[in-house]
Amino acid sequence: MSDHSKKYRLDKTAFQAMSVEEADDYMRDYSNYSWKERLKVSHYLTSLAYGFDADHPPKMDKTIFSKSKHS
């Protein structure tokens, strides 16, 4: 496992196990939300899952990736 994969790990304590029926009852109805509101909710939930501040997310380490031109 690389240093980068150790740095950002999913916080499995942020969730709880439940049945499909319980999850269906627990789920909010987001159908009336705009796409911007749904995106904001998903960003917030991601920040909870990975344990970072939603207002100050971690920067992407761009040194991991490389690009090259096909010849």
C-alpha positions in Angstrom: 0.0 0.0 0.0 1.4 3.4 -1.0 1.7 6.4 1.3 -1.0 8.1 -0.6 -3.6 5.4 -0.1 -2.8 5.4 3.6 -3.4 9.1 3.9 -7.0 9.2 2.6 -9.0 6.3 4.0 -12.8 5.9 4.1 -14.0 6.4 7.7 -16.2 3.3 8.2 -17.4 4.6 11.6 -19.5 7.3 9.9 -22.1 4.8 8.7 -24.2 2.1 10.3 -25.4 -1.2 9.0 -29.1 -1.4 8.3 -31.6 -3.5 6.3 -32.9 -2.3 2.9 -36.2 -1.5 4.5 -34.6 0.6 7.2 -32.4 2.4 4.7 -35.5 3.1 2.5 -37.3 4.6 5.5 -34.2 6.5 6.6 -33.5 8.0 3.1 -34.5 11.5 2.4 -36.4 12.4 -0.7 -34.0 14.4 -2.8 -36.2 14.5 -5.9 -37.3 18.1 -5.2 -33.7 19.3 -4.7 -31.9 21.1 -7.6 -28.8 19.4 -9.0 -26.7 22.1 -7.3 -28.3 21.2 -3.9 -27.8 17.5 -4.5 -24.1 18.1 -5.4 -23.7 20.1 -2.2 -25.2 17.3 -0.2 -22.9 14.7 -1.9 -19.8 16.8 -1.2 -20.8 17.1 2.4 -21.4 13.3 2.7 -18.0 12.7 1.0 -16.3 15.0 3.5 -17.9 13.0 6.4 -16.9 9.7 4.9 -13.3 10.7 4.4 -12.9 12.9 7.4 -12.0 16.2 5.9 -13.4 19.7 6.3 -16.0 20.4 3.6 -15.0 24.0 3.4 -11.3 23.2 3.1 -10.9 20.0 1.2 -7.4 18.5 0.7 -5.5 19.4 -2.4 -5.1 16.8 -5.1 -1.5 15.5 -5.2 -0.8 16.0 -8.9 2.6 14.4 -8.7 1.1 11.0 -8.7 -0.2 11.3 -12.2 1.7 11.6 -15.5 0.7 12.2 -19.1 2.4 11.3 -22.3 1.7 11.7 -26.0 1.0 8.6 -28.1 3.4 8.4 -31.0 
